[in-house]
């Protein structure tokens, strides 16, 4: 991918693309039926996005993903986090 593209995206969002890519790579073989794994992913995404996730919202996200109601992807987590506003 074009390095200029990442720089532009980082400037617009304030999100470090290297961290996003590292997170995405770490998710490839993760067990999303494991609550501890899912909580770790949520915490990492919130750190990268520099956004706090209230405990109640974290619990809802974890329950939805571990139960299989939702797929774990950035779009799902983002939507769920924004509902909590």
Residue pairs with C-beta under 8 A, 6 or more apart in sequence:
6 17
9 15
9 17
10 16
10 17
14 50
15 48
15 49
15 50
16 48
19 48
20 48
23 41
23 44
23 45
23 48
27 41
27 72
30 37
30 41
31 37
32 38
32 65
32 66
32 72
33 66
33 68
34 66
35 62
35 66
38 61
38 62
38 65
38 66
38 72
39 58
39 62
41 72
41 77
42 53
42 58
42 61
42 62
42 77
43 53
45 74
45 77
46 52
46 53
46 81
49 81
51 81
53 61
53 81
53 84
54 84
56 84
57 80
57 81
57 83
57 84
60 80
61 70
61 77
61 80
61 81
63 69
64 70
64 80
65 71
65 72
65 76
70 76
70 80
